[in-house]
Amino acid sequence: MKLTITVVSALGFLSSASAATIAQTLATRPEISMVAAALSANPAWSAATTGKMLVAPTDASITADRATGNLAANDLGVFFLPTGTVIPTDVNNYHVVRSTANPTDAILFDNYVPQGPAEIHVRSSTQEGILTAEIQCDDGWLYISPIPFEAPVAPSVAMLALPKATLFNKLFQQINAINALNAQTGVTIFVPSDAAVTAATWLTGLAPNQLAYVLGAHIFPTSFFSTELNPGTLTSISGATAVLAVSGETSTIAGLPFGQLVDVPTGSGAMHTLDAVIKPATLPAADTTAVVTLGTIPVGAAAASSTAAVAAASSSVAVPASTVAITPAQTTAAVVSSSAPAAASSVNAQATGTAAASTSGAQGLGAVAGLVAAGLAAAAVGL
């Protein structure tokens, strides 16, 4: 017979405690029976070690995400940490949990009420939500999530799903740079809001090679979350420099404060929002005949066509609007970084879709002007 007790920590936090291992507890929770059925295929979950952490999606959420294509047919969307578990009572309540097997696999784990009862917000590339159960077991913690953890998605998809940065995404599309963006690896991407792009009227006069330089000035060749900031002068993939500064819980890049939404994991690295567009001190001379690159990766022929870009992004992220929650891979070893966040996190419904790019330099220049003009017009009528 399984014995369940209640433990009161030194902080006064009430937590569900089980005098059983994670593996044994899985079998007692009917809402996560699909994860429990995979126990024999994942021996690390029942290894004779302590300090494990298993975040298990419910059967209903796995079924729903498989049906929408947000989760692969053979994926359970489990996040597993073999050691160094995050505990709800940790006073350093804001964590980014990274995979040791694949550093781009990461989840946000933010307990809004560490003194209890817990309110643990979690985030992936495309979704946010709140854990529904936290169970202390003999060998670690079992957490139950209403949403599975799909693998981190491409940045062009992620920036539409959570930041909903439609206009910044379209700037990449205008110079046919979606694939060049998604091909970046181990980077940090700063994503200005739609309002920020609309306000940056100086973008209208840029040639495609100049726009690529500006977009690259928002991408830095080391992936860092807000818990891993190392203040100093950084060099973007364009070669433009920017100062990263931290003061208390306020962080800035190129003098611009981080936006409200930070620490979005993507397949290329960390993503953070900005409320303004980074304007480099100098730009290359306009050259409509130049080979346009995003960093060192050529755009144009190397990038997806307009139709392909829209189709790829729209089909990649599809989750019922009534749900909120989280991501990474089925069995992922991870490490934890924790500190106060650089900006407040938020819980948003998931958005989908991507549109496409022009392959012509001349078209790119005109399309940028049209894009910003359209943004200004929309703002004028309150859309």
N, C-alpha and C positions, 0 to 999 in steps of 0.2 A: 504494500500500500504506500502511495506517495504522501509525504507529509509536507504541508505548506504552512509556513509561518510568516509573521510580519516582523520586520526588523526596523528599529528606530535608530538612525545614525546620530552622531554627535551634533549634526546640524538640525536635528529634528525632522529629517526627511523620512517619510513613510514609503517603503519600497516593498514590492512583492518579492519574497525570497523562497527559493525552492531547495529542499534538502535532497537534490538530485542534480545530475549533470545536465548540460545543455542537450545532449543526445536523448537522455531519458525524458526531459521536459518536452521536447519536440513531440513525442508520442502522445502526450496528454492534451495537446492543443489541436482540436479538430479543424480550426480555421487555417492551420498551416500544414495540413496533411500532405500536400504535394512536396513541400520541402522535407518533411519527415521521411517520405518515401525515398528520397535521394541520399539518405544517410549512408548507406552501404557504399555508394559510389564516391563518397567524400569522407574518407577515413580521418582526415584532419579535424573534422568537427567533433569526433569522439576520442581524439588522442588523449593519452594520459598526461595532459599538461593543464596548467591553470592560466588564468588571465585571458581566455578567449573571448571573442565578441562575434555574435552571429545576428545579423539583421535579416529577418525572414519575412518576405511578402506573404500576404494572405492568398489562399487559393483563388478567391474571387478576383483579386487584382492581377494575378498571373494570367488567368484565363482571359480577362478583359484586354490586357496589353498584348497578348498573343493574337487576339482577334483583330486588333487595330494595326498590327504590324510594328508596334513600338517595342516589342520583345520578340526575339527569335523563338521559333517553335520548340526548340530543345533547351531554351534558357529559362531558369527559374528566377533570375534577377536577385539572387542572394548576395549580400556583402559579408565577407568573413574576415576576421582579424585573428590570427593564430596566437598572438600574445600582445600585451599592452592595451587591454580593453579600455574604452572610454566608460566611465561610470557616471551616473546621473548626479551624484553629489559633489563632483569635482567643481571647486570654486572657480577654476579656470574653465568657464562653461562653454567657451566658443572654440571649436576644434575643426580643423580640416584633416580628414583621415585619408592618407595617400596609400596607394598600392606599392608594395616593394617589388612586385613582379612587373608592373607596368605603371610608371609614375604618373601617366595621364589619367589613370583610374583614381578617382578621389570622390569623397562625399563630404558635404558640410554637415556637422553635427553640433547644433546650437541649442542648449537647454536654457530657455528663457527664465526658468525658476529653479535654480540649483538647490535652493533651500527646501524645495518640494511644495506640493506635488509637482512632478516633472512635467514640463511642456517642451518636448524635444523636437525642434524644427530640423528638417533634413533637406538636402538639395542635391540634385544631379545636374547634368547638362541641360535638361529640358523641363524638369518638374521640381516642385517644392511641396512639402507637407509636414505632418506632425505624426510621430510614432504613436501607436495605439496601446502598446504595452511594453513595460520594462521589467524583466524577470531576472533576479539575481540567482544564479545557479552555483553549484559547488565548484565548477571549473571556469566560471566567467559570467557573462551577461548575454541573455537572449532578448532581442528587441523585435517587436512585431510591427511591420509597416503596411499601410493600406495600398502602397504602390511598389511595384518591382524596381530594381536597379538595372536599367539597361546600360550597355557600354556607352562611354562618352561619345557624343556625336561631333560631327565636323563643326568648326566655328561658325560657318555661314548659316548653319541650321540653329546652333545654340543661341546666336545673337537675336534670332527672331522668336525663339521659344520663351526665353525669360526676360531679357532686356526689351524685347519687341522693338529693336533698333532697325526699323524698316528702311529708313533713308540712308543710314550708314551702309547697310547691306547693299543697297542699290548703287552706291558709289563704286563698289567693287564690280558690280554687274556692268556699269557703264563702260568700263575698260576691259571687260571680259576677264576679270581676275578672280572669279569665284574658286576655280580649281587651284590657282596660285595661293590663295588664302588658305584653303583647306590642306594644301601640301606642306604648310609650315609645321615644324615639329619643335617641341620643347620651348614654346614661346609664351609670353604674356601679351594679351591683346586688350587694349583699352577701347571701349565702344561708346562713342557719344550718342546721346539721346536724339530722337527725331527733332525735338525743339532746338537742340544744339546745332544740328546740321542746317536746319532752316535759318538760324541766326547767322551762320557763317556764310554771308553773301559773297565773300572774297573767293569762295570756291568756284564761282561762275566763270571766272576769267582764266582758269587753268587748262593747259594742254594736257593730254592723257599722261605723258611722262611726268608732269608736275603733280597731277592728281595721285598717281601711283606713289610718288615720293611722300606726299602728305599721308596717304593711307599707311604706308610703311612706317611713318613716324609714330604710329599708334601701336606698333608691334615691336616687342623687345625680345632678344634671343635667349632669355632665361625665363622659365616658368616659375612665377612666385605668387602665392596666395597672400592675403592680408596678414596672415600669421607668420609670414616668412620675409617680411620687408627688410631690406638692407639699404638704408639711405645713402645717397650719393649720386654722382652723375652717371647716367646710363646712355648707351648708344643704341639707337633703334636699328632695325634691319635696313632702313634707308640710309643710315649714316648720320642722321640728325641726332643731336644730344638733347637730353632732358634731365632735370634734377628731380630725383625722388626724395621727398622729405616726409618725415613723420613727427607729429607733435601731439602727444597724448593719443587720443583715438581718432585724430584727423590726419589723413594722409593726402599728399598732393603729388602730381606728376606734371612737370613743366609749369608749375604754379597753379595747376587746376585741381580742385578737390575731387577725390574719388566720388562717384555717384552713390545713390542709396543702395544699389545692388552690386555686391562684390562677391568674389569667390565662386564663380560659375566654372565648373570643370568642363573642358572640351577635349576632343581627341588631339588637339594641338597644344594644349596647355591651359593655364588659368585665364579667365576673362573677368574684367571689371568694367563698370560703367563710368562715364564722365558726363558732366553737364555742360561741356563745351568741347569744341574741336581743337586739337593741338595744332597750332600754327607755327611751323618751323621758322627760325630766324631768317634763313635764306632758302631759296628754291633753285633747282637747276633751270637753265634756260629752256624756254618752250621749244620743242622740237617734234613736229608731227611725223617726222620720218624715223625717229629713234626707235630702237627695240625697247619696248616698255617691259619693265620687270618689277616684281614686288619683292624687294630684297634682291636675291640672286635668281629668283624663279621667274621665267618669262610668262607674260600674260598673253592674251590673244589666242593663237592656235592651240596653246596648251590648256586653255580653259574651256569650260562647258559652253555650249550654245545657249541662247536665251531659253528655248523650249526645254532643253535638258536640265538646265539649272532649276527651273521652276518645278519640273516633275520630280527631280531628285530630292529637293528640299521638302516639297509638300508631302511626299510619300514616306519620308524618313521619320517624321514626328507626328503621330496621331494618337491622342489619348482622350478618353471621354472628358468633357469639360467639367463634369461634376466631381472629378477627383483631383487630389493634390498629393505630391510626394517626392520621390527620390530615384537614384540609379547605381552604378558600376556592375562589374562582372560577377558571374555566379559564385566562384570561389576565389577570393582575392586576399592575398596577404597584404597587410598594410602597416603604416606607421602613422603616428598621430602628432600633429602640430597644433598647439593651442595658445591663445592669448585673446585679448580684447579685439573685436573686429574693427577694421578700418572704417566701416560704415554699417548702418543698420541693415539687416536682411529683411526681406519681405516675402510673403506668400502670394504667388500669382497663379492664375489659371494658365494653362499651356496654350501657346499660339503656334501655328504652323504656316509653312509656305515660304517660297523663295522665288524671286523672279530673275530675269536674265540679263545678258550683257551684249553690248554692241562690239563687233570685232573691228570696226573701222576707227582709226584715230580721229578723223574729222567728225564722225558721228559721236564719238565719245565726248569731244569737247562740247558739241551742241547739246548732247543729252545731259551733261552735268548742269549746264545753265538751265535747261528745262526742268531738271529735278529740283534744284533749289528754288526756282521760280514757282513751281507747283507747291512746294512746301510753304512758301510765303503766302501764296493765294489761299491755301487751306487754312493757314493760321488766321488770315484776315477774316474769313467767314466763320471762324470758330470750330472747324472740323477737327 
